[in-house]
Amino acid sequence: MTAACIPISYNNPFFLPTGRGVSETAGKLDEIVEKMLRDCSPSVILDKDTLLQEINEVFEECSVDNWDGYDAKAIDYDSYIEAIRFARSLPTTIPLPEIAVDPDGEVSFEWYQGPRRVFTISIGSRNKIIYAGLFGFNKVNGTECFYDEIPKTILDNLDRLFHF
């Protein structure tokens, strides 16, 4: 018998447990935990299918150089793949971000809550996330590595944006 437990210390709505298992059983357990979190949270906002569709649309729109008429690079395929992985890892308790392609070919996610309440990340190839946030008069920025799960710094800043 396998049991799924969410530690009480993870009562943050942005916590989404992720497993590192690759077996069929581990995959089924991940699905059960995700369904359990969906069922326990009536305020589920993020529709991952819609988000993945938006990422695919920007991939198609920006797949050639000069897609914006200002010499922007075509979307970087590795950044596109990382953006898909990132989107699948996002907690379902946050609003949909705006998806765009940066002039350097990286994929960006932006959550805008008002003139001085915004958080943006740019997904590069090679597991790199560059982020910047504006929370009133406070600013944050930095770089994180993205491997198996979204870095805590990114989740903390999203929590900060939506619970300001």
C-alpha positions in Angstrom: 0.0 0.0 0.0 1.2 3.5 -0.9 0.1 6.6 1.1 0.3 10.2 0.0 0.9 12.7 2.7 1.2 16.5 2.5 3.2 17.7 5.5 1.4 20.2 7.7 4.3 22.7 7.2 3.2 23.0 3.6 0.0 24.9 4.2 0.9 27.5 1.6 -1.6 27.5 -1.3 1.3 27.7 -3.7 2.8 24.3 -2.5 2.4 21.5 -5.0 4.2 18.3 -4.1 6.2 16.8 -6.9 7.7 13.4 -7.0 10.9 12.2 -8.5 9.5 8.8 -9.2 9.4 7.5 -12.8 7.5 4.3 -12.4 3.9 3.8 -13.4 2.9 3.7 -9.8 4.7 7.0 -9.1 2.8 8.6 -12.0 -0.5 7.3 -10.7 0.3 8.7 -7.3 1.2 12.1 -8.7 -2.2 12.1 -10.5 -4.0 11.2 -7.3 -2.3 13.9 -5.3 -3.1 16.5 -8.0 -6.7 15.4 -8.1 -6.9 15.5 -4.3 -5.5 19.1 -4.2 -8.0 20.1 -6.9 -10.9 18.6 -5.0 -9.8 20.2 -1.7 -9.3 23.6 -3.3 -12.5 25.1 -4.7 -10.6 28.2 -5.8 -8.5 26.5 -8.5 -7.7 29.1 -11.0 -4.9 27.9 -13.3 -6.2 25.8 -16.2 -3.0 24.1 -17.4 -4.5 23.0 -20.7 -5.2 26.7 -21.6 -1.7 27.7 -20.4 -0.1 25.0 -22.5 -2.2 26.0 -25.5 -1.0 29.6 -25.1 2.6 28.5 -25.0 2.1 26.5 -28.2 0.4 29.5 -29.9 3.3 31.8 -29.1 5.7 29.1 -30.3 4.0 29.0 -33.7 3.7 32.8 -33.9 7.4 33.5 -33.0 9.2 30.6 -34.6 11.0 32.7 -37.2 13.5 35.5 -36.8 12.2 39.0 -36.9 8.7 37.8 -35.8 8.1 41.2 -34.2 9.4 43.4 -37.1 12.3 44.6 -34.9 14.8 41.9 -35.5 13.7 39.7 -32.5 15.2 36.2 -32.5 12.9 33.2 -33.2 11.8 31.4 -30.1 14.5 29.2 -28.7 13.2 25.6 -28.9 14.9 24.6 -25.6 13.3 27.6 -23.9 9.9 26.5 -25.3 10.4 22.9 -23.9 11.5 24.4 -20.5 8.4 26.7 -20.5 6.2 23.6 -21.0 7.9 21.9 -18.1 7.5 25.0 -16.0 3.8 25.4 -16.8 3.1 21.8 -15.9 4.9 22.4 -12.6 2.9 25.5 -11.6 0.5 25.2 -8.7 -3.2 25.2 -9.8 -4.0 27.9 -7.2 -2.7 30.9 -9.1 -4.1 32.9 -12.0 -3.0 32.4 -15.6 0.0 34.4 -16.5 0.4 36.3 -19.7 2.7 34.4 -22.1 5.1 36.1 -24.4 8.4 35.6 -26.2 11.2 38.0 -25.4 13.3 39.5 -28.2 16.2 37.1 -27.2 14.0 34.1 -27.9 13.2 33.1 -24.3 9.6 32.5 -23.1 8.2 34.9 -20.4 5.4 34.5 -17.9 4.0 37.6 -16.4 1.5 38.1 -13.6 0.2 41.6 -13.5 -1.9 42.8 -10.5 -1.6 46.5 -10.9 0.8 49.3 -11.8 3.2 48.4 -8.9 2.3 44.8 -8.5 3.9 42.6 -11.1 6.0 39.5 -11.3 7.8 38.3 -14.4 9.9 35.3 -15.2 11.9 34.5 -18.3 12.6 30.8 -19.1 15.8 30.2 -20.8 17.4 27.0 -22.0 19.6 25.0 -19.7 17.2 25.2 -16.7 17.6 28.9 -16.1 14.9 31.2 -14.8 15.4 34.9 -14.6 12.9 36.8 -12.5 11.9 40.3 -11.5 9.1 41.6 -9.3 7.7 44.9 -8.2 5.7 44.8 -5.0 4.7 48.4 -4.2 8.0 50.2 -3.7 9.9 46.9 -3.2 11.8 45.3 -6.0 13.3 41.8 -6.4 15.2 40.2 -9.2 17.5 37.3 -9.7 18.3 34.0 -11.4 17.3 30.5 -10.3 17.9 27.0 -11.6 14.8 25.0 -12.6 15.3 21.2 -12.3 12.6 18.9 -10.9 10.4 21.6 -9.2 9.8 25.3 -9.3 12.3 27.0 -7.0 11.0 28.2 -3.6 12.1 31.8 -4.4 9.7 31.9 -7.4 6.8 30.4 -5.4 7.4 32.8 -2.5 7.3 35.8 -4.9 4.1 34.6 -6.5 2.6 34.2 -3.0 3.8 37.7 -2.2 2.1 39.1 -5.4 -1.2 37.5 -4.7 -1.3 38.0 -0.9 0.1 41.6 -0.8 
